[in-house]
Amino acid sequence: MKVNFVYNEDKDIDCLLSKGGGSNNQPGNRTKTYEALLAFTSDLGNREKVREFVRGFIQDNKLDPQKDALAIQKNWDSISGEFEKRAERVFDLSIADTITAYLTITGRFPYRIEERYFYVSAKKTNANTTAMHELWHFYTWYKFGRETEQKIGVEKYNDIKESLTVLLNIECLDLMGGEIDKGYPQHQELRNKIIDIWNKTKDINEVWKLV
């Protein structure tokens, strides 16, 4: 698996417009950047106006996403091999894809498995924890999602795959630079259940079966 970190202005705009105002797990919860966009313009259908905001935001906050993408890449490359080894051990599969990680100012980091990309923050030079979180979703999908999402429903699948990232705190904590994967408030009970099952079995199939 290869992850390439890049800044693409149009992808940044896409993320800001589609996810800044809310997400599946945080509906109606606007990010600070999205609030700033609304203060800048109410014409969100005017893509060039949004582009003007994005460029101004980057300049005002003294960001350099093209340069920072290189730093993020370097930080990721330093732990990616070890992360992949551990993820393969947990899920008992490998991913051969080349995946793109786009930097965004949005404050929210969606992903698209079928298009092989996810987002990370353009406001930080180390995105290792975010990258591991998003890639955990890729491993979960390749292991279970293709066969089970239709059986259990999109909502339940979402709850489980978001909760499953709690295993990063057990298996990859030393790779996370002092951060932890906190998850969403509505998933804390399920995350605790996953921890309990994992500590007893160390078997991702048993975890999936019991949650």
C-alpha positions, -999 to +999 in steps of 0.1 A: +000+000+000+013+034-009-003+067+004+005+099-014-002+132+004-010+161-019-028+194-019-054+199-046-074+231-044-105+217-061-106+187-038-102+211-008-132+231-021-152+199-026-145+188+010-154+222+024-187+224+006-198+188+011-187+182+047-181+215+063-217+219+072-221+185+088-213+148+083-229+114+088-217+112+124-221+149+131-251+161+112-256+199+113-224+204+132-205+231+112-167+233+114-151+266+122-138+269+087-172+265+073-186+291+096-159+314+084-169+306+048-205+315+056-194+348+070-174+354+039-202+346+014-237+332+014-234+322-023-220+287-018-231+278-053-205+302-067-174+280-067-151+308-076-162+328-046-155+298-024-121+294-041-114+331-032-122+323+004-100+292+005-070+311-009-076+339+015-079+316+045-047+298+036-029+332+032-044+347+064-034+316+084+000+315+069-005+279+057+016+264+029-003+232+020+020+223-009+051+225+013+033+209+043+023+179+022+059+170+019+064+172+056+033+151+062+045+126+037+079+123+054+062+118+088+039+092+074+067+073+055+086+070+088+059+048+103+038+035+074+057+002+071+051-007+107+015+005+106+008-017+075+024-047+092+002-043+123-029-036+103-023-067+082-019-088+113-051-075+128-072-079+097-053-108+081-052-091+047-030-067+027-040-037+006-021-032-026-038+000-036-021+034-041-042+058-020-043+096-022-045+117+010-057+152+002-050+181+026-080+202+035-087+233+056-123+220+063-117+205+097-134+172+087-118+143+069-141+121+048-129+093+026-140+074-005-128+038-007-140+033-043-120+063-054-091+055-032-087+087-013-092+103+021-085+137+036-062+150+063-057+184+079-039+212+060-033+229+094-008+203+107+024+188+095+018+154+111-013+135+100-003+100+111-032+095+135-058+107+110-043+086+082-043+055+103-079+061+113-090+065+077-070+036+065-085+014+093-118+021+075-102+008+042-091-024+060-125-029+076-142-025+042-120-050+024-124-074+053-161-071+061-179-043+044-183-057+009-202-086+022-220-073+053-230-037+048-261-047+028-270-074+054-267-052+085-275-018+070-255+013+063-262+029+097-251-001+117-221-007+095-211+029+100-214+026+138-192-005+139-165+007+115-162+040+134-160+022+167-135-003+154-108+024+152-105+022+190-082-008+183-056+018+171-052+028+207-042-008+215-023-019+185-007+014+172-005+038+201+032+041+199+028+053+162+004+080+170+027+106+185+009+111+218-025+113+202-054+088+207-083+079+186-112+094+205-142+084+183-176+100+185-196+103+218-225+081+204-200+052+199-183+050+233-203+021+246-196+001+214-160+010+215-157-003+251-173-035+240-148-039+212-119-034+235-132-061+259-137-086+231-104-078+215-085-082+247-101-116+253-098-130+217-073-110+196-094-121+168-110-095+145-135-121+133-148-127+168-150-089+174-171-085+143-193-114+151-201-102+186-207-065+180 
